[in-house]
């Protein structure tokens, strides 16, 4: 399986994501922001960082990058896409995911490890987990406070599109939401960084449990 | 030069001969530092020092101060301090992989100090988080001596294959000089000169001397330069820091023994109407200067474009040995490069300051002994100098890059090298109050603390970078402190065989309230052959035996309250001279502790530092979330040193460590301890910290005191609490 990782100017978790893909045993493929296509990958990770310096709003400029055209088509056709942290912000700006990510209520950057609960395994990125599973994942962000209007929140809950939920809310997110998916359930956005816990040498590989789902789903 | 310099030339000298760039007051003293060693690949004189890690890997590292800019514009001052030190590492060709920050502020009961503290931390995070280099360690301390003149020292560490190291020397007459990164503006003009003066009311008006950082551009600059080096497109590389294009070009020329001609009209400018002298000394951030062979210039400029950077050929390497500035084809200034790089040296007389003879001695008999040691311990744990640093490092991304093995909160940060078992450890340490009370002893103790911290995690300390933060060398006190601290540090570095391979000097740290404490800060790096074998301070299991390893109490190395944290926090006194560090004992015990870790016997270690044995024990309880009960072979009476609980519990001593092991490893540890002095002091377990009738506190109580948010609006003030 070939998994692409988009690289925007200012992405800074791209190398970590490529490394995690390698740890999964899949083939990592770098997708440069100016590339005209996705090089035939089977899944895409939009990694964290500060694309375009987070100028204007996190993710607001990246959504206009050339690679986003083919990425949007890939998503519409049901291709598995996960946005992590800044990648989540990019996907909401691109309207591939609902809601928006506001400043943390503490008004501070937060770097910590938090416990989250898996709420659904009906996505390609959580298929290998069970609802109710708990993971401890790193967070590192300034704007991770998930916001959506009450109707959207209600719909997300009704349709079981909340993918991860914080057991300790680090940023003030509505309904303790740490991750959501689109209607088609193939596009997922999460604020925690699964790629950062992909190696027992760093004390945990719980993130790989999540990312591995995409291989399981594809029958790899 | 044989003629009076014109205005532009004078501007070049004015920045290059500032203390910040020219080290005119400190150079003769710096010679005292040892700078050679088995692992040293590059000592002082380049953008950063470099040591070998094994298997062809090398670490480039350096620490630098940004005190003056941070005093007037704390966010940008701190942010550009981080940006600047990253570029020093990049200039060696290394990928920056870790940042640390050594910070000092006045007490938090002053609004101005709270503002400086908050904004400096925000600035470090704002830059470091965005640029994608993890901030893995550092330290912070509060004392009245730093009010209005904070110390902001940033250290960066970069990883590189030994054969890929680049140097800054310009070579090859006819080669082109390419400027990469941001456009050049009027920001930071005369920043280096500003940084070499005392701070005053007027300094506020020098905000425009402080540069503005753009971490996004820096991130692009890192990726672009590494790619250019990877594709072998550069002859040499240099960052633009203090004194901008002038220092970069003249240093590249001087070290290569060549000349460089800069055509100022070819420098991409942020604003119109800039004079050639302004272009030459602008300190606009996020710029690098490269020497490029003419046939590769196009490829270099294309690469810059790919990374959305400005790239321009701005000059060429010449045979004449001058830094020559041209504007529209006309020579507007020409100065021999080596003159610029060779500032005059002031040797001053070293005179012992009178204050050292007036430091009040500590007479324990006049010091009331506390009645309730629980209260004392809680007060100390809650003090800004000893409480948890989580509210600071929680604002820094310390994991990006996925190489951080031990995150902030331990004695040292531990990093790995992917695809190998190799690793390295990093620490920064400073002891301003100690250096004030005894400059030579404090200088040595600073290095000893760093040596202990690396040994605690199990790394072999190999080399040092430093920032020498002092007051004015033009005053006898300042010069004496500088000279004596250097002597103490140098001796310690010799004993520990940790040469000083890079560093920086920040003098004139004075306000109308006086000078800062003399505060040399040390950044030390250590290596692991097997990074999986490391230790951290937190207790890990119930029922572990806890052993205090160090020379026996009652000998010359007894715990002392002289100049201690306890004395200042609980009694509001700065008095007495801390005991002279015993460097041989420090080395003996630190080296021994390290063997416990590398042989896999021990995974839990902490050293005794500020606050003494009981602070260290409380930290181990807090870090592990497991309690501890004093008992073992140390009787209650032995704990009361000289009959006093405070001296025994909170007295400070060097060369002393705490380790915890399961009973199943006790035999192995005893074998390893042959020839060393040690005491078995108790078992881990439960959720309380207890010691006879002296201490009995629950984890919850300890946490409540220790886990303070230092940014809370109504934080208890420095000094006394409650």
Boltz contact constraints between the chains, C-beta under 6 A:
constraints:
  - contact:
      token1: [A, 9]
      token2: [B, 220]
      max_distance: 6.0
  - contact:
      token1: [A, 9]
      token2: [B, 308]
      max_distance: 6.0
  - contact:
      token1: [A, 10]
      token2: [B, 216]
      max_distance: 6.0
  - contact:
      token1: [A, 10]
      token2: [B, 219]
      max_distance: 6.0
  - contact:
      token1: [A, 12]
      token2: [B, 132]
      max_distance: 6.0
  - contact:
      token1: [A, 12]
      token2: [B, 400]
      max_distance: 6.0
  - contact:
      token1: [A, 16]
      token2: [B, 402]
      max_distance: 6.0
  - contact:
      token1: [A, 50]
      token2: [B, 130]
      max_distance: 6.0
  - contact:
      token1: [A, 53]
      token2: [B, 216]
      max_distance: 6.0
  - contact:
      token1: [A, 108]
      token2: [B, 395]
      max_distance: 6.0
  - contact:
      token1: [A, 109]
      token2: [B, 125]
      max_distance: 6.0
  - contact:
      token1: [A, 109]
      token2: [B, 129]
      max_distance: 6.0
  - contact:
      token1: [A, 109]
      token2: [B, 395]
      max_distance: 6.0
  - contact:
      token1: [A, 111]
      token2: [B, 394]
      max_distance: 6.0
  - contact:
      token1: [A, 111]
      token2: [B, 397]
      max_distance: 6.0
  - contact:
      token1: [A, 111]
      token2: [B, 398]
      max_distance: 6.0
  - contact:
      token1: [A, 112]
      token2: [B, 394]
      max_distance: 6.0
  - contact:
      token1: [A, 138]
      token2: [B, 399]
      max_distance: 6.0
  - contact:
      token1: [A, 140]
      token2: [B, 397]
      max_distance: 6.0
  - contact:
      token1: [A, 196]
      token2: [B, 399]
      max_distance: 6.0
  - contact:
      token1: [A, 196]
      token2: [B, 402]
      max_distance: 6.0
